[in-house]
Structure formats: C-alpha cells, structure tokens
Amino acid sequence: LIELVIALGLFALLMVAVFQLVDRSLTTWRTGETRRSLLEMSSAVQEEIAADFAGLEPGARGDLVPEWAAFDTDGNGTLETKWPRVRLVRQASAADVERLLARDAPPRAERDDGTLELEPASAGLVEVLWMVAPASFKDKAARAEGLLWRGERLVGDARTKSFFANDFFGASNRPPAGATEPVTGGVLWMEILLATPTSIVHDGWNRTGSLDTVAASWDAWGKGRPDADVHPWNEALPGLATPRERALLPRRVRIELECERPIDRQRRTITLEPMDTGDGSFRVDDARYLPFGPDRYVLVDAEWMKVVSIDGAQVSVQRAQRGTTATLHEARTMVHFGERLVREATVPTCREDWDLR
C-alpha cells in the first residue's frame, strides 16, 4: 500500500510537470502566432502607405499635409483622443486613372455629353487620404482603438470634393460618407515622422523641434494647415524653406504602427483601482497579460504609459507618453497593448537633392 501511494504521488508530480510544460509550449506558440499575425497585418498597411509617399508629386500640383486630429470618444465634450491623418497628392498610372474614373462615373444616361474628362495637367495625379478615427463611441473597451481609413480621388475631378478643401472634414473630424474605405481595425498607435533637409536620422528619429530633428506634421505649401492648438506636434519646425513654385516635400518618412486584434482584447488585463493624475503605478487582475521587455507601452483609456517594472500585480509606469496627457482613470479599465512595427521609406523625388544620411 505504501509503495502504491508513493507511486501515485510520483505519477501526480510527473503529470503536473508535463501539463506545465505543455501549457508553456502552447502559450509560447500562441504568443508567436499572435505576434506574427499582427506583424503581417501592420507590414501590409505600411507598405501601402510607403508606396503612396514614394509616388509624391513634387511639382506645382503636388501637396502633402500630415497632421494630428482630435476626437471626443466618451461624449464629455473634451477632445481627449488624438489620431494622425495624412493628405497627399501622388502620381498615378493610366490604370489608376481608368479605375477611379470607372468607380466615380455616373451612369452614361446621366451624363450631359457622354464623356468624362479631367484637366490635362491633373489627369495623372491622385489625392490620397489616410486617417485613423475612433473605432467606437459606445464600447468602452473599444474606444481606445482606432480604425484606419483610406480614400483616393482624381485631382481636378469636379464630381468629388478635394481632400484639401477647408470644409472637407466636418465638425466631428470625419470625412463625408463614401469618401474613404476601412483598411484595418484594432489600431492602438500610429505615427508618421518626416525628415527635413537638415534632419539627422542615422542615430535615431528624435522629435525636439530643432533644425536637426524630425517633424510630426508637414505643410507642403506653408499655409498653416496643421492646427497647433489641436496638438503640439502640429507645430511647424523652424528653418524650413518657403515653398514657391514647387511643393516642399520631406526626404524620408518613418511609419510606426501598433495594432491589437479583437481576439486579443479577450486576453487583456484590467485595472483594479482608480488612478489619479499623479499616480505612478496601478494594480491589475492578472499581470501575465502585460507586455515585457524594454520600451513597452500600454494604453489606458486615451493615455499612453511606459511600463517601468512589474512586481506581482503592481505595475510601475511613466505617465503621459506619446503625446498624451495624464488623466483620471476608473477602476476596471482595460489595459491595451499591441505589436509595434516600424517602416522607413525614402521620397524618390528628393533623392538627388538632399543628403540621405
């Protein structure tokens, strides 16, 4: 009987060890699959954005306005959520022109003369809009996420409104219905940095507002279109040349994207206590569902925080990161994070003019 009890005890210990090994293996596999899926999704989006920047029109018909817009996601009258958007003019192929003509063309019976023509100078140019808008205004867990949209129209097409029109975006900072199409959801963070002729980027893309750093917004014609009152990153860098006959373009762009899938939200942890603006830590219900490693960030409501350390259920953070502001947070608020992917692209039209170091 004693030998049987000992054997059963050893067998139980062995089974526990086996189950732990299997659980760790499945967790590692699931984490790897999640990361691979997110990186593939982010990479595809970044490639498309980089392709639009690569085709920027450098002439008198070109334009480029990356900026930050604000949204009120919780309905309290405060524009607490900031998302980027980019408007640009790029060169288009004959196939692009034919596709957009066919997409926007009314039925032939509705045309006056049976033809659809553009201004000759604009026939090969397309306006492109990239923007992130809140994914939801009702679901608290989804309010922190953004939905990435893309729109395009032919320059000079009188049937559609220009993306650069002063009244294109309504009071809610959204475009007219049908002007854009959704690309991907689950966007937690998106940033586009732009290198100027004097930017030094070989040792990092630093944004401090001096001549040797990079810009978080741009105005190809110096019309003051990015509103600095909406976000400090909309302020123009000093020392940029004044555009005259040609649009002023950056020489290189850096696209940073961080996404979270809907299924990932089911495995996110929540805070266990309210947070004041001066708190440097918070408790969560399960710290295993937090990111580890250097330079990892979490999103609580509309505030980004940098994870400093994790001690049991207590998480120490640096508040108000990524251009956000430290605010109050209720208990049982979801802690979001995703996989970050960075992509750099060169603007070919400037390759011979500026030093690309």
BADO-831716 format. One record per residue: x, y, z of N, C-alpha, C, O, CB in turn; residue in one letter. Coordinates in steps of 0.2 Angstrom, whole numbers, plus 5000, padded with zeros to 4 digits. Atoms other than C-alpha are relative to their C-alpha. Glycine has a CB too. Layout:
XYZXYZXYZXYZXYZA
...
end
This chain:
500449945000500050005000500450065000500350114996499550005006L
499649945000501450125004500450014994500450074991500649995006I
499750005006502350084988499550034995499750074990500249934997E
500649975004500650124979499950075000499950114996499449965000L
500149934999500450284987500650044998500550104995499950015008V
499449975003502250334983500050014993500150064990500649975003I
500050005007502050284965499550054997499650094993499849934998A
500549955002500450384964500250075001500050124996499349995004L
499749944999501250534971500550024995500550084992500350015007G
499549995005502750524959499650014993499850064990500549955000L
500349995006501550504945499650074999499650104994499549944999F
500349945000500550654950500550064999500350104995499650015007A
499549955001502050764951500350004993500450054990500649995005L
499850015007502550694934499550044995499750074991500249934998L
500549975005500950744926499950075001499850114996499349975002M
500049934999500950914934500650034996500550084993500150025008V
499549975004502650944926499950004993500050044989500749965002A
500250005008502050884909499550054998499650084993499749924999V
500549955001500550994910500350075000500150114995499449995005F
499749935000501551144914500450014994500450064991500550015007Q
499650005006502751104900499650014994499750054990500449944999L
500450005005501351084888499650075000499650114995499449955000V
500349945000500451244894500550064998500350104995499850025007D
499549955002502051344892500250004993500350054990500749995004R
499950015007502351274875499450034996499550074991500149934998S
500649975003500551324870500050075000499850114996499449975002L
500049934999500751494877500550034996500450094993500250025008T
499549975004502351524868499850004993499950054989500749965001T
500250005007501651464852499450054998499450084993499749934998W
500649955001500051574854500350075000500150114996499549995006R
499749935000501151724858500350014993500350064990500550015006T
499749995007502151694842499650004995499750054990500549944999G
500550005006500651664831499750075000499650104995499549955001E
500349944999499851824838500550064997500350104994499850025007T
499549955002501451924835500150004992500150054989500749995004R
499950015007501651854818499450034996499550064991500149934998R
500649975003499851894813500050085000499850114995499449975003S
500049935000500052074819500550034996500450084993500050025008L
499549975004501652104811499950004992500050044989500749965001L
500150005007501052044794499450054998499550084993499749934999E
500549955001499452154796500350074999500250114995499549995005M
499749935000500552304800500450014994500450074991500350015007S
499549995005501852274787499650014993499850054989500449934999S
500349995006500552264773499750075000499750104994499449954999A
500349935000499752434778500650054999500550094996499750015007V
499449955001501452514780500350004993500550054990500649985005Q
499850005007501952454763499650044995499850084991500049934997E
500449965004500452534755500150085002500150124997499349985001E
499949934998500752704765500750024997500750074994500050015007I
499449995003502552694759500050014993500350054990500649955002A
500149995008502052674741499750064998499950094993499649944997A
500349945001500952824742500650065001500650114997499450025005D
499549944999502452934749500549994994500850044992500349995007F
499550015005503652854736499750044993500150054989500149934999A
500349975006502452924722499850085001499450104997499449974998G
500149934999502353104729500150044994500750044991500350035006L
499949965005502153234716500450065002500150105007499350034997E
499649954997503553364718499950074997500250124999500749984999P
500149945004502853494706499650055003499450055009499849994993G
500449954998501753644707499349975002498950015005499950054995A
500650034998500253524708500049965006499549935008499749974994R
499950054995500953424722499850035007499750105007500749985001G
500149974993500453444741500049945005500049885003499250025000D
499950054995500753354757499850035007500150095009500749975000L
500249974994499853384774499949945005499349925006499450055000V
500150044995500153264788499950045007500250095008500749955001P
500249964994499353324805499749955005499649895003499650064998E
500450044994498553264821499350045001499350105001500450015006W
500749984999496653274823499849985007500049935010499549984995A
500350024993495653264840499349984999498950004995500150075004A
500650025000494153174844499749995007500149985012500049924997F
500450014994492853164858499749935000499249924998499550065002D
500250075000492652974861499549985006499149945005500649965000T
500450024994491752974878499450055001499050045006500450005006D
500549964999490553114875499950055005499450085007499449965000G
500049954994491053234889500250074997500350115001500549985005N
499949945003491453374877500750025000500950074997499750055004G
499349985001493353364878500349954995500249894994500349985007T
499650035006494453314863500649965003501149995003500150054994L
499550044996495453184873500449954996501049944998499749975006E
499750055004495953064859500350044994499950074990499549954998T
499649975005497253114846500249954995500549904997500650055002K
499850055005497453024829500350044994500150094993499449964998W
499749975006498553064814499649994994499249944993500749974999P
500350015007497953094796500550034995500950084997499350035000R
499549975005498953124780499650014994499249974991500549954999V
500349995007498353204764500650024995501050064997499550075000R
499549995005499453204749499849994993499249974991500649945001L
500150005007499553214730500649964997501149974998499950074997V
499550045003500453074721499949994993499350004990500049935004R
500150025007500753024703499649944999499749895003500750004997Q
500450065001499552894696500249984993500350014988499350025000A
499950035006499752774682499350014996498850034999500249935001S
500650005005498552764667499449955003498849975003500149984993A
500450044997497752614676499650035006499050025007500349935002A
500349964994497452714692499450054997498950055000500550035004D
500549955002496552854682499449964997498849984999500450044994V
500650045003495452724672499649975006499049975006500249954995E
500450044994494952634689499650065003499050045005500549975004R
500349954996494552794698499450044995498950054998500450065002L
500549975004493552864683499449954999498849985000500350014992L
500650055000492552704682499750005006499049995007500349934998A
500350004993492252704701499550065001499050055004500550005005R
500449944998491652884702499550024994499150074995500450055001D
500449985005490752894685499349995001499149935003500349974993A
500850024999488852914685499849964994500249964989499650075000P
500250045006487852804673500050054993499950114994499349985001P
500049965006488052864655499450044998499450094995500249954994R
500649965001486252914654500050065003499650115001499449955001A
500049944996486553044667500550054998500550115000500149985007E
499549955002488053124658499750054994499350034990500649964997R
500349955005487653284648500349984993499949984988500250075002D
499750015006488953244634500249934999500549924993500550054998D
499750075000489353064637500749995001500949934999499849984993G
499350014999491153094641500250025007499850065011500450054995T
499749984993492153114657500750024999501149974998499949945005L
499349985001493753214656500250045005499850085009500150044993E
499749964994494953294668500450064996500650054990500449965004L
499649955003496053444666500749974998500949925002500250065005E
499450035002497653394656500550005005500949955006500250034994P
499450004995498853444670499849965006500349955009500150085002A
500150044994497953344683499849934998499749895003499450035003S
500250075002497553184673500449955003500149895004500050004992A
499650064997498953084681500250015007500649995010500750004996G
499849994993498853144699499449985004498849995002500150085001L
500550024996497853074713500150035007500650035009500049925000V
499949984993497453144730499849945004499449905003499450055002E
500050064996497653014744499950025007500250075009500649955000V
500149984993496953024762500149945004499849895003499350035001L
499950054995497552914776499850035007500050095009500749975001W
500249974994496752944793499749945005499549895003499450054999M
500250044994496352854810499550035003499550095005500649985004V
500649974996494652884818499949955006500049895005499450014995A
500150054995494052804834499549944998499149954994499650045006P
500450055002493352634832499349995003498949965000500449935002A
500750004996491852654844500050065004500550085007499949935003S
500249944995491052794854499649975005499450015010499650064996F
500550024995489952674864500449945004500349945010499449964997K
499750064996491052514869500650035003501150055000500249954995D
499449974997492252574882500649974999501250004998499950005008K
499450035001493452444879500350014993500950004992499949925001A
499849995007493552484860500150074999500450094993499549974996A
499949935001493552674862500850024999500950074996499750045006R
499349995001495452664864500349994993500850014992500449975006A
499850025007495652584847499850044995499350084995499849934999E
500249965006495652664830499949964994500149904994500650054999G
500250045007495052614813500450044995500350104994499350004999L
499649975005496252654799499650014993499349954991500749974999L
500449995006495352734783500550024995501050064996499550055001W
499649975005496052774766499550024994499049984993500549944997R
500449975005495252874752500550034994501050054995499550055002G
499649985006495852924734499550034995498950014995500449954997E
500449975005495153044721500550034995501050044996499550055003R
499649975005495753114705500050075001499550115002499749984993L
499949935000496453284705499750044994499750014989500850025001V
500449975006495353404695499349974999499050004994500450004994G
500650035001493853294696499450045004499450045010500049925002D
500549954997492353414699499549965003499049995007499750044994A
500550044997491253264704500149995007499649975011499949944996R
499850014993492153244721500350065003500650104999500449935000T
499749944996492653364734500849985002500949935003499750015006K
499350004999494553394736500149985008499850015012500450064998S
499850024993495353314752500350065003500350075010500449945000F
499649944998496253484754499550065001499750115003500550024996F
500449954999494653584755499950025007499949975011499349984997A
500149984993494353684770499449975004499549965010500050085001N
500650024997492653614774500049924998499449894999499450034997D
500150075001493053434769499949965006499549915006500749974997F
500150034994493153374787499450045004499550105004500649995004F
500549974996491553404797500250025007500850015009499449955000G
499949984993491353464815500349945004500749955009499450025003A
499850064996491753284821500749974997500949924999499549944999S
499450025003493353274811500049944995500549904995500550005005N
500150065005492653144799499950034993499650084992499449965003R
500249985007492553154780499349984998499049955002500549964995P
500750025002490953144770500049924999500549894998499950044994P
500250075001490152974769500249984993500150014988499349985001A
499850035006490952864755500650034997500950004992499450024995G
499349975002492552974753500649955002501149954998500150065003A
499550054998493552834762499849935001499149925001500350035007T
500250074998493552654765500549975005501149995006500149954993E
499650034995494152554780500649954997500549914993499649965005P
499450045002495852474779500149945005500249885004500650044999V
499950044994496152394796499750035006499850095007500749975000T
500249984993495452404814500649985005501149955003499449975002G
499650024995496252374830500750055001501250025004500249935000G
499449965000497552524828500050035007499550075009499950054995V
499849974994498252574845500450064999500350115003500349955005L
499649945001499552694839500350004993500449954990500649995005W
499749995006500152764823500350075000500050125002499450004994M
499649935000501452904820500450004993500749954991500550005006E
499649995006502252974804500550055001500250115002499550014994I
499549954999503853064806500350024993500449974989500649985005L
499749985006504653164792500750045001500750085005499550054997L
499349985000506453204789500150064995499950064990500649954998A
499949945004506853384783500750004997501149964998499950065005T
499349995003508353444773500650005005501149985004500150064995P
499449994995509353474789499949945006500349945010499950075003T
500050054995508753324799500549955000500849934995499349964999S
499450064999510053194806499649945003499449945009500650035004I
500450064998509153024807500549945001500249895003499549994995V
499650064999510652904807500149975007500249925008500750014997H
500050024993510652904826499450005003499350005010500550045003D
500650004997508852904829499550064997499850114995500050015007G
500549955002507252994824499750045006499250025009499449974996W
500249964994507153124838499650064998499750094992500750035003N
500549955001505753254839500150055006499750045011499349974999R
499949954995506353404849499950074997499950125001500750005003T
500249935003505853554837500650044998500650104997499750035006G
499449975003507653594832500149994993499849944990500649995005S
499850015007508453604815500249934998500149914993500550054998L
499850075002509253434816499649955002499849895001500749995003D
500550054998507753344822499549994994499550024989499750015006T
500550025005506253274813499350035001499250065007499949934999V
500649974999504453344811499449945000499549894997499850044994A
500650054999502753254816499550034996498950004996499850005007A
500549985005501753364804500450044994501050054995499550055004S
499749975006502053454787499550044997498950024997500349944996W
500449965004501353584776500450024994500950064994499850075004D
499650005006502053574758500050074997500450094994499749954995A
500149935003501453754754500050055006499950115004499450014996W
500049954995501653844771499450045001499550105003500650044999G
500649964999499853884773499750005007499250025008499549974995K
500250014993499753844792499449965001499049975005499850075002G
500650045000498553704789500049955006499549955009500049964994R
500150034993499053594804499950045005500350095006500749965001P
500249954994498253674819500449985006500349935009499249995001D
499650014994499553684833499650005006499849985011500550065000A
500550004994498053714845499749935002499649925007499550054999D
500350074999497453534842500549965004500449925008499849984994V
499550044998499153454846500750044999500850074994500049934997H
499449975001500853524850500549974994500950014991500449995006P
499750035005501553404837499850034993500250024988500049934999W
500249965007500653514823500450064999500350094994499350015001N
499649945001501853654826500649994994500949934994500450025006E
499550015005503053684811500750015002500850055007499850054994A
499350004998504853654813500350074997500150094992500449954997L
499749935002505853824812500649984994500949934994500450035006P
499550005005507053854797499949964994500349964990500649965003G
500250035007506153764783499950054995499850114996499349965001L
500049955006506253844766499350024999498849985000500349974994A
500749985002504753944760499949974993500249994988500050085000T
500250025006503853854746499950054995499550104997499549955000P
500249955005503753954730499749974994499149974993500750034997R
500350035006503453864713499949925001499649894997500550014994E
500050075000503653684719499849995008500050025012500649964999R
500250024993502853594734500749985004501149945001499549945000A
499450024995504153574749499849935003499349925006500150055005L
500250074998504253384752500649985005501250005005500049954994L
499550034996505253284766500449964996500249944990499749965006P
499650055003506653174761500049935002500249894998500750025001R
500150074997506253024771499450005005499350055008500649975003R
500550014996504752964781500149945005500449895002499350004997V
499950064996504652844796499349995002498950035005500450015006R
500750024998502952754799500049955005500349895005499749974993I
500050044994502652674816499349985001498850025001500350035006E
500650034999501152564818499949955005500449915006499749984993L
500150054995500452464833499349985000498950035001500350035007E
500750035000498952354832499849955005500349925008499949974993C
500350054995497852244843499449974997498950014995499950035007E
500650035003496652114836499450005005499550005011500249934998R
500650014996494852094843500149945005499949955011499450004996P
499950064996495351924849500550015006500449985011500249944996I
499549994995496751994859499750045006500050035011500650044997D
500349974995495652104869499749965005499649985011499550054997R
500350054995494851954877500549975005500449955010499749944996Q
499550024995496551914885500450065003500950055006500549964996R
499749944997496952094891499850005007499249985009499850064996R
500149994993497052134910499750065001499650114996500749995004T
500449934998496052274919500350025006500649995010499349985000I
499849974994496552394932499549985006498949975005500150085000T
500450024994495952354950499850065004499450065009500349955004L
500149944996495852534957500050064996500450064990500550005006E
500049945004495552714951500850035000501250015004499650055003P
499349975001497152814945499950075000499550104996500349974994M
500049935000497452994949500550024995500949984993500150035007D
499549985005498453104938500750005002501250004998499950074998T
499450004998499953094949500349935002500849925004500150045006G
499950074998499952904952500649984995500549984989499449965000D
499550035004501552814946500049934999500449904996500750025002G
500150075001500852644947499349985001498950025003500549965006S
500750034999499252534947500049935000500549904998499650034994F
500050074999498752364951499549974995499050004993499749985007R
500450035005497952244938499849935003500149905008500449994994V
500250074998497052074940500449954998500449895001499349994997D
499650055003498251974930500650034996500550054991499749954996D
499449975003500052044927500349954994500749984990500550015005A
499750045005500451894915499850034993500150014988499749935001R
500249975006499451984902500250074999499850124997499250004999Y
499749945001500552134901500749994996501049944996500250045006L
499450015004502052164889500650015004500650045009500050064994P
499350004997503852134894500550024995500450024989500149935003F
499549985004505452194888500150085000499750125003499949984993G
499849925000506252374885499550034995499350014990500750014998P
500449965004505252514878499349974998499149974992500450024994D
500750025001503552434880499550055003499650085009499949935003R
500549954998502052544881499349975001499149924998499950064995Y
500750024999500252514887499550064999499750125001499949975007V
500549955001498652614883499449995005499149945005499850004993L
500650004995497352654897499650064998499850124999500350005007V
500549945003495852754890500450034994500650004990499850055006D
499649975006496752884879500750025002501050064999499650064998A
499349984998498352894889500549944999500449895001500050025008E
499550055001499952804884500550005006500650065009500450014994W
499550014995501152744898500549954998500449904995499649985007M
499450055001502852664898500149965006500149985011500650054998K
499950044995503052514908500750005002501249994999499849924998V
499349994997504552534920500149935003500749905002500050055005V
499950064996504352374931499349975002498850005002500450015006S
500650034998503052244936500249955006500749915006499849954994I
499950044994503052174954499449975002499050005005500350055005D
500650044999501752044956499450034996499450034990499850015008G
500649975003500052134952500150085000499750114997499449995004A
499949925000500852314954500550014994501049994993500450025006Q
499649985006501452394938500250085001499850125002499549994994V
499749944999502552544939500150034992500350004988500750015003S
500049975006502452664924500250075000500250115005499350004997V
499949935001502952834917499450024996499250004991500650014995Q
500749975003501352934913500150054994500750074993499650035006R
500149955006500853044898500549994995500950044994500150075003A
499550015005501952964885499650014993499050014992500249925000Q
500249995007501752984866499550054999499050054995499749934998R
500449945001501053154867499350005003498950055001499950014992G
500750004997499553114878500150035007500750055009499849925001T
500149964993499053194895499849955005499449915004499650064999T
500250044994498953114912499350025002499250085003500550015006A
500749984999497153104916499749955006500149905008499549994994T
500350054995495953014929499849944996499549944991499550035004L
500350065003495552834926499649965005499849955011500649954997H
500550044996494152724933500349935001500749914997499350004998E
499850074999494452554941499749964994499249984991499849985007A
500350055005494152404929500050034993499650024989499349985002R
499949975007494852494914500549954997501049935000500350075000T
499650055003495652384901500750034998500750094997499749984993M
499349985002497552394898500149974993500249914992500549985006V
499950025007497852384879500850014999501250055001499650054995H
499349995003499552354870500049954994499549914993500549975005F
499950035006500052284854500749984997501149995001499650034994G
499450015003501452244842500250064996499850074992500149934996E
499849945003502452394836500549984994500949944995500350055005R
499550015006503252394818500150064997499750114997499649954995L
499849945002504252524811500349994992500649944991500650035004V
499850015007504552554792500250074998499950124999499449984996R
499749945003505652694784499950004992500049944989500750015002E
500149995007505352754766500450064998500350115001499349994998A
499749945003506352874755499550034995499250004991500749984997T
500449975005505453004745500550014993500950054994499850075002V
499550005006506252974727500150074997500750084995499849954995P
499949945003505953144721500650055003500850095000499450044999T
499549964996507153214734500749975000501249995004499850025007C
499450044999508553084732500650034998501150025001499949934997R
499549975003509653184721500250075003500750105002500050014993E
499949944997509453344731500350015007500650055008499350044999D
499850004993509753304749500449945002500349894999499350015004W
499650064997510953204759499549965004499249985008500650045005D
500450054997510153044765500349975006500149915008499849954995L
499750034995511253004779499650005006499749975012500750045002R
end
